[in-house]
Amino acid sequence: MSAPIGNARGKLYPGAVEALAGIVADGQTLAVGGFGLCGIPEALIAALRDSGVKGLTVISNNAGVDGFGLGQLLSTRQIAKMISSYVGENKEFERQYLAGELQLEFNPQGTLAERLRAGGAGIPAFFTRTGYGTIVADGKETRQFPDGHWYVLETALKADVSLVKAWKADAAGNLVFRKTARNFNPACAMAGKVCVAEVEEIVEVGSIDPDHAHLPGIYVDRIVLNTTPEKRIEQRTVRGAK
């Protein structure tokens, strides 16, 4: 296992490769933050690709786009199963699924978020009205409650490793996310046995007001600094000149 750098808590690592050393392996389940290309841990995904681990189950809202984000891991056939809510912009994702080369567990987006939150909170399962009467409910327990509505039992999601992206961290791992880049990241972090956070800025402990910390450092095990993420825009849309 690579040695961390420079702090008593031992959470800071010199790079993404070092941060993943000793904790990723074939056949694992990973939770990866992001929504589209917003708030994705770019450096950690690239390091995961280069690690060569395979047979992965990845929990993420979607799989990036062709050739970027988690799309890179589809191209290298390192992902065996996706647990997602959206295929969307990734043609290779669509192709592999329709060809029977990739397992896919679809979730309504809110259900996916709540399954991750439940995993992090130690809640084994929950009932939701979402998906009842559709293929989402196939093979799952359903129950009618006193309110007269039918509900579907959804199980919690947990991961061996979580990879998340934040704007700022202190050396203790307290994280601040920037605007919509927060998305699935806190829930993914909480659902993982080990969480690695990629951040753009690292500050001293005590520099982040406790009221402004979006995720407590107790959930974060390793931190890697990436001051120049590409932050590729999935679909650039501009207003025409008047």
N, C-alpha and C positions, 0 to 999 in steps of 0.2 A: 504494500500500500504506500502511495506516495506521501512524503512528508508535507504537512501544511507549512505555510510561511507566516512568520511575523506576529503572532498574537497568542496570548495565553490560552484562549479558548480553542485554538487549533481548528478554526473553520475556514481560514483563507487559504486558497490554493493558487499556485502560480499560473495555471492555465486550465483549459477545459479538459485536455487529455489527462492531466494529473488529477483533476477533480473526479473523473470517472474511474480511475484506476482502482481495481480491487472490488468494485461494487456492481459492475455490470457483467452479465453472463448470458449465455444462450438460454432461450426458453423463459426469460423473465417477463413479468408484466410491468410496464412502465406507464406512468401518468405524465402527460406532457402538456404544459400550459399553452395558451394562445387561442386566438379566434381568427380564422383565416391566417393572415400573416402578421396580425397585430399581437404583440406581446409574446412572440415565440422565442425560446432560448436558442438563437441561431448557432452560437459557438458550440454549445453542448450537443446539439443535434449533429453538427458536422463531426464532432469528436466521436459521437456514438456510431456514426457511419464508418469512420476510419478504424474503429475498434474491431469491426468485423463480426460482432455478436449477431446471432441470427435466431430465427424461430420466436421472435418477439410478439407479445400481445401488447398493443399500444392503445391506451385510453386517451383520447383527445377529441375535441369537437370536430375536427376534420384533419386532413393529412397534408396541409399546405397546398402547394401547387406543383406542377411537374418541374422537377429539378431544383426545388427550393423548399426549405423547411422539411417536414416529415416526408415530403415527396421524394427526397433523396434516398430515403430508406426503402421506399417502395421500388425505386429503380434498381437498387442493389439486392432486392428480394430478402431483406433482413426482417421484414414484418410478415408474420404469418396470420395475424388477426388484428382487425381494428374494432374498437368499441367507440362509436362515433354518433354524431347526429346529422352529419352533412358530408356528402361526397363532392358535389358542386364543381369546383374549378379544376379538379385534378383528373385528367383524362386517363392516366395510368392507373389510378385508383379504380375508376369506373371499369376500365378494361380488365384488370385482374379479377375484380369481383364478378363481372358478367361471365368471365371465362372459367370461373370456379377455382382460380388460383389463390384467392385471398378470402379468408373468413371475415364476415362482417356482422357485427351485432349493432343494429340500429336502435337509437334511443331518441325519443322526443328531447329537445334541447334542455328544457327545464328538468326533465327526469334525469338526464345525464348529470347535470349540475348537482341535483339533490342526492344522487347515488354516490357521487364523490364526497359530498359534504357529510353524508351519513357514514361513509367509511372512515373519515377523519374523526368523527364524533363518537365512534364506537357503537353506532346504531346498526344492527344487522340487516334490517329491512324496514320498509314502510309501505303504506297503501296510498295510491294516488288514483284520481279519476282519469288522468290523462292516458289515452290509449285503449280504454275499455271498449270492447266491441270491434277492435281492429286487429290486424296481424301482430301488433305490438304485444297484445295480451296472450297470444298463442302459447300454450304450455305453461302458463303462469296461474297461480292461485288468484281467484277473484272472489269478492265478498260484497254483499249488500249490507250497508250500515243503516242505523235508525233514521238517517236523513233521507232515506229512500234511494240514494244513488249507489251505483256499483263501482267498485274500486279494484285496481290491479295491484298485486303485491310485487314490489320491486326490491331486489337485494342491493346491499351496499357494494361499492367498488373500492378495492384496496390495491395498492401497487407495491412491488418490491422496491422500485426506485421512482422518485418524482423529479422531473426536470422542469424548472420554472424560470421565468424572466421577470425581474423587477427593475425599477429605476434606480433605487438607492438602498444600500444596506449599511448597517454598522457592523463592527467586528463580532458582535454577539449574534448576528443573523436576523435582527429585526429588519423587516422589509417595508419599503414604500413603493407602491406601484403608481404609474403615471396614467391618469385618466382611464380611457377604455382599455388600455393594456393590462388592467387588472383582470378582467374577464374571468377565465377559468383558473387562473394561476393560484390564488389562495386555496381553492378547493383541492386542486391537484397536489399542492404542497402538503396539505394536511392528510391526504389519503395515502401517502407513501411511507414505507418503513424508513427509507433514507431519502432525504431531499437535498438536491443540489440546486442552488440558485445562481443564475447568471445576472450580473448587475452592471450598471453603467457608472456607478460611483460608490465608493466605500468611505464612510465617515467614522469618526471616533465614537465609541460607546458613550451615550449621553447626549449626542448631537441631535438625535431624533426625538422630538417631543413624544412621550408615550401616547398621547391622544392622536398623534399623526401616524403612528405605526399601523399599517394595514394587516400585518401578519407578525405575530410574536416570534422571536428567535428560537423558541423551544421547538418549533417545527422544522428548522433549517439546520442541516448538518454540515454542508460544505458550500463555500461561496467562491465564485470565480469572476474576475473583473473583465468586462469587455466594453471598452470605452468608445468603440467605433462600430456598432452593429449596422448592418446594411439597411435594415428597416424597409425592405422592399414593399412597394405599394401593389396590392393585388390587382386592383382595377383603378387606374388613374382616371378621374373624371374632372374636367374643368368646365367652367362656364364660358360660353362664347362671348366674343367682344360685342359690346353694344354699339 
